[in-house]
């Protein structure tokens, strides 16, 4: 029976891939979208991981199952229902789509402007990473804000490069920016999501600037090559990681460990990747455990998300992550203090009372990813907005593994932080192209409301007399 369930999960994974490809072909959802990164995370950390557990009957140490049949059957049922509800909500949220399309901009984005904006965003990201480390309570948010700004910066530089791929000067700037951003994220790093997200932001920028116009025969080899490079980079970094609070995670030590990794560590990390770090098996374990002890925690992930910004000094007993508390409950010993499990999406749903959490979480996630994807597609002439929504894709990919509330918070913190600083950078280097917007509104037979845009008057006054006359003529029409 477990083998049949495992085969079902493999077929389920293939079905999700077919759905993603079909939606891209029929232009219902871009191939590179936040939704598809999330679904890819489900494939890696839930369906494929669950298949490994059920077929091989192996799971994480401490998360052993008394029987694989009933937990596996429930796991398959919950996962299938969640994905079906999530996809249905994503496709039917017309109100979110209208809201996302309501405010789009056209920006002046020459290569020189993109380079200047990208380098400034990168500089802001580096400054946030190191400049505010001693600020009480604020410092804990700076890594997420920094990662978001660095992702936006490297995406803007990549956008400038892909417009002229044989411009070696811009290519050199891209390489140097990537090296500086990677070095910044390596300092003090243990998790892989920020590093992964940095590389994802480059692929994201290339796709929305140029690759999305390519036929599948040319697009898939590029995506495959990009993902292969990313996989190798993440595998090497994973094999070099050292746990423990006293571990030296300075840049020098991180680079030294990367150059001295042992094959056994690479092999172990590869097995972790193939098994999805046994997140599927841990999800089954959490279902079985909660069924026995009834220690459910209603909407824990949502509460954890909402209370994360509150300093623990103010609230010592505030929510802790399920991934951190579950190993202690299971009696796992001989691991570093920061050791945690990936509870898996289904594990979070079971812990949070599945009948309550499944519809609520499916609705929130579908609305979030729908807005981000539609806003990205509507902003293809606004490279800054495209870059912002591609700045935390590592968090979206990791959410199905868990910690769900933490990764969701990190994703929004990175995007909001990047958006905040982009307001300044865009005003300096990527101003709104008023004349292009007026022309488009006129051609569409729409009125262009300057009064709704507080900075429109300032920029219009700064334009020449001819431009001003042209603009007023369009508005009056």
Secondary structure, DSSP 8 states (H G I E B T S, - for coil): -HHHHHHHHHHHHHHHHHHHHHHHHTTSS-SS-HHHHHHHHHIIIIIHHHHHHHHH----TT---S-SHHHHHHHHHHHHHHHHHHHHHHHH-HHHHHHHHSS---B---HHHHHHHHHHHHHHHHHHHHHTTTSTTTHHHHHHHHHHHHHHHHHHHHHHHHTTTT-HHHHHHHHHHHHHHHHHHHTT---SHHHHHHHHHHHHHHHHHTGGGS-HHHHHHHHHHHHHHHHHHHHHHHHH---STT---SHHHHHHHHHT--HHHHHHHHHHHHTGGGHHHHHHHHHHHHHHH----TTHHHHHHHHTTS-TTT-TT----HHHHHHHHTT--SS-TT-----HHHHHHHHT-HHHHHHHHHHHHHHHHHHHHHHHHHTTT-HHHHHHHTTTHHHHHHTTTS-HHHHHHHHHHHHHHHHHHHHHHHHHHS-B-HHHHHHHHHHTT----GGG-TTHHHHHHHS-HHHHHHHHHHHH-
